């Protein structure tokens, strides 16, 4: 089977399974199976696949038909231009979270705390972009901590990033001039309506705290003053309709300098607390 034939067949299979980005996903997975950049596929459309490549590609397409995310099939997801290792134990890094990175990089910081770090994508991106900074990433999932440490080692940041299993501030000591988090914020009632790639394959602990989806912000607001250094700031990702509610949570906790930033689509995405 040639590259072109494999792509046509796989794209049809994915479309029949209801995969919206069928052609793009097929190209991504074939490039992964062949261990080549995607742009090389068109240049090698007539190339015959080896038996190993064809078998790997067919396994990948079967997994995608089951709605397994492409990132979990390939084991990688780009975030801020860097390839992060991902697994079923971690939330997939998302483009919306890059709004948090952009906001953080407008500030001066040397010591970071990342609550619910998952893959470590927020902490490790900020450390990569700010030479000399150090940080701590915590997560309730020990499996996620293993992934974060792997990413830190891959980016040469193991000496500047610490990781620990902790339920929010439970195992955290000291103060930080930047505290960041992409906490679970999906309301329990919204979970059944999520795409299967998210609902069935990503860890529910990283998606929803249950109830109204605001529980994590209440915990963070209650402990923030004990861990935020003088002049420091917390930057938190939120759901698109949660700006007013999260602002009120932090106001009730005694904070009066609170801002809400929109994402690329004009939706509330980041809350800044000082």
C-alpha positions in Angstrom: 0.0 0.0 0.0 1.3 3.4 -0.9 1.3 6.6 1.3 -1.5 8.1 -0.9 -3.6 4.9 -0.8 -3.2 4.6 3.0 -4.2 8.2 3.5 -7.3 7.9 1.3 -8.4 4.7 3.1 -7.8 6.0 6.6 -9.5 9.4 5.9 -12.6 7.6 4.7 -12.6 5.3 7.8 -12.3 8.3 10.1 -15.0 10.3 8.4 -17.4 7.3 8.6 -16.6 7.2 12.3 -17.6 10.8 12.7 -14.1 12.3 13.2 -14.3 15.9 12.2 -10.6 16.4 11.3 -10.4 13.1 9.5 -7.9 14.1 6.8 -5.6 16.0 9.2 -5.7 13.2 11.8 -4.9 10.6 9.1 -1.8 12.6 8.0 -0.7 13.1 11.6 -0.9 9.4 12.4 0.7 8.2 9.2 3.6 10.6 9.7 3.9 9.2 13.3 3.9 5.6 12.0 6.5 6.4 9.4 8.6 8.6 11.8 8.7 11.5 9.3 7.5 15.1 9.4 3.9 15.5 8.0 5.1 17.7 5.2 7.1 14.8 3.8 4.0 12.7 3.1 3.0 14.7 0.0 6.5 14.4 -1.3 6.4 10.6 -0.9 2.8 9.9 -2.0 3.8 6.9 -4.1 6.1 5.4 -1.6 5.2 1.9 -0.4 4.7 1.5 3.3 6.6 -1.3 5.0 4.6 -4.0 6.8 5.6 -2.5 10.2 4.5 1.0 9.1 1.2 -0.2 7.8 0.5 -2.2 10.9 1.4 0.7 13.1 -0.8 3.0 11.1 -3.8 0.6 11.1 -3.5 0.3 14.9 -3.4 4.1 15.2 -6.5 4.5 13.0 -8.4 1.9 15.0 -7.5 3.8 18.2 -8.7 7.1 16.7 -12.0 5.5 15.6 -12.5 4.6 19.3 -12.1 8.3 19.8 -8.8 8.1 21.6 -7.1 11.6 21.2 -4.4 11.8 18.6 -2.0 13.1 21.3 -2.5 10.0 23.4 -1.9 7.8 20.3 1.3 9.6 19.4 2.3 10.4 23.0 3.0 14.0 22.2 1.2 17.4 22.2 2.7 20.7 21.1 2.3 23.6 23.6 3.9 27.0 23.1 6.0 25.3 20.4 7.3 22.5 22.5 6.4 18.8 22.3 5.1 17.6 25.7 4.7 14.0 26.6 1.1 13.2 27.4 -0.7 10.1 28.7 -4.2 9.1 29.7 -3.2 10.3 33.2 -2.8 13.9 32.1 -5.0 16.6 30.7 -4.1 17.4 27.1 -2.3 20.8 26.9 -4.7 23.1 25.1 -4.2 26.3 23.0 -6.4 28.3 25.3 -4.0 27.8 28.1 -1.3 29.6 26.2 -3.3 32.8 27.1 -2.2 32.1 30.7 1.5 31.8 29.5 1.2 35.1 27.6 -0.2 36.9 30.7 2.5 35.5 33.0 5.3 36.5 30.7 4.3 40.1 31.1 5.3 39.9 34.8 8.6 39.7 36.6 8.9 36.4 38.6 11.7 34.2 39.9 9.7 31.6 41.9 6.6 29.8 40.6 4.0 27.5 42.0 1.9 25.5 39.6 -1.2 24.0 41.2 -2.5 20.9 39.4 0.5 20.8 37.1 -0.5 17.6 35.1 2.1 17.4 32.2 3.9 20.4 33.7 3.2 22.3 30.6 2.6 25.7 32.3 5.4 25.5 34.8 8.0 24.1 32.3 7.0 26.6 29.6 7.5 29.5 32.0 10.8 28.2 33.2 12.0 27.7 29.6 11.0 31.3 28.8 12.5 32.9 31.9 16.1 31.9 32.6 17.0 31.7 36.2 13.5 31.2 37.5 12.7 28.1 39.6 9.4 26.5 40.4 7.3 23.8 42.1 4.5 21.8 40.4 2.0 19.9 42.5 -0.8 17.5 41.5 -2.9 15.0 43.3 -2.1 12.4 40.7 1.2 10.5 41.2 1.0 9.2 37.7 0.8 12.8 36.3 3.8 13.7 38.4 5.8 11.0 36.6 4.8 12.6 33.3 5.7 16.1 34.5 9.2 14.9 35.6 9.7 13.2 32.3 8.9 16.4 30.5 11.2 18.4 32.8 14.1 16.1 32.0 13.4 16.2 28.3 13.6 20.0 28.3 16.7 20.2 30.6 14.8 21.7 33.4 15.0 19.0 36.1 17.4 21.2 38.2 14.9 24.1 38.2 11.6 22.3 38.6 10.4 20.4 41.7 7.4 18.2 41.6 5.3 16.8 44.5 2.0 15.0 45.0 -0.2 17.4 46.8 -3.9 18.2 47.1 -3.7 21.9 46.1 -1.8 23.7 48.9 -1.8 20.7 51.2 1.9 19.8 50.7 3.2 23.2 49.7 5.6 25.3 51.8 6.9 28.8 51.3 5.8 31.8 49.3 5.9 32.4 45.5 5.8 35.5 43.4 3.8 33.8 40.7 1.1 31.1 41.4 -0.5 29.6 38.3 -3.1 27.0 37.7 -5.4 25.4 35.1 -7.7 23.7 37.6 -10.7 21.5 36.9 -13.6 23.8 36.2 -16.2 21.9 34.2 -19.5 21.6 36.1 -20.7 18.0 36.8 -23.8 18.5 34.7 -21.8 19.5 31.7 -19.6 16.3 31.7 -22.0 14.1 29.6 -22.0 16.7 26.8 -18.2 16.8 26.4 -16.6 15.3 23.2 -15.8 11.6 23.7 -12.1 12.3 23.3 -12.3 14.4 26.5 -15.0 12.7 28.4 -13.8 9.1 27.9 -10.1 9.5 27.7 -8.9 12.3 29.9 -8.7 12.1 33.7 -12.0 13.3 35.3 -10.1 14.7 38.3 -8.4 17.1 35.9 -11.7 18.1 34.2 -14.3 18.6 37.0 -14.4 19.1 40.7 -18.0 18.1 40.6 -20.9 20.4 41.5 -20.9 23.8 39.9 -17.3 23.5 38.7 -16.0 26.3 41.0 -14.7 24.2 43.9 -11.1 24.4 43.0 -11.2 28.2 42.9 -12.7 28.3 46.4 -9.9 26.2 47.7 -7.2 28.3 45.9 -8.8 31.5 47.2 -8.8 30.3 50.8 -5.1 29.4 50.7 -3.7 31.9 48.4 -2.7 34.6 50.9 -0.5 32.1 52.8 1.6 31.3 49.8 1.6 34.5 47.7 4.7 36.7 48.2 4.3 40.4 48.7 3.7 41.9 45.3 3.0 38.5 43.8 0.2 37.5 41.5 -1.9 34.4 40.8 -3.0 33.7 37.2 -5.7 31.1 36.8 -7.4 29.6 33.8 -11.2 29.7 33.9 -14.2 28.5 31.9 -15.7 30.9 29.3 -18.7 31.8 31.5 -17.0 31.8 34.9 -15.3 35.3 35.0 -17.9 37.0 37.2 -18.3 34.0 39.6 -14.5 33.5 40.1 -14.0 37.2 40.6 -16.6 37.1 43.4 -14.9 34.1 45.0 -11.6 36.0 45.3 -13.3 39.2 46.4 -15.0 37.3 49.3 -11.5 35.9 50.2 -10.3 39.5 50.7 -8.6 40.2 47.3 -9.5 43.5 45.7 -7.2 43.6 42.6 -8.8 41.1 40.3 -8.7 41.2 36.5 -10.3 39.0 33.8 -8.6 38.5 30.4 -10.2 37.1 27.3 -8.9 34.4 25.0 -8.4 34.6 21.2 -12.1 34.2 20.6 -13.1 37.0 23.0 -14.2 34.7 25.8 -13.2 35.0 29.5 -10.2 32.7 29.9 -7.8 34.0 32.6 -8.2 35.6 36.0 -5.4 37.6 37.6 -5.4 38.1 41.3 -3.0 40.3 43.3 
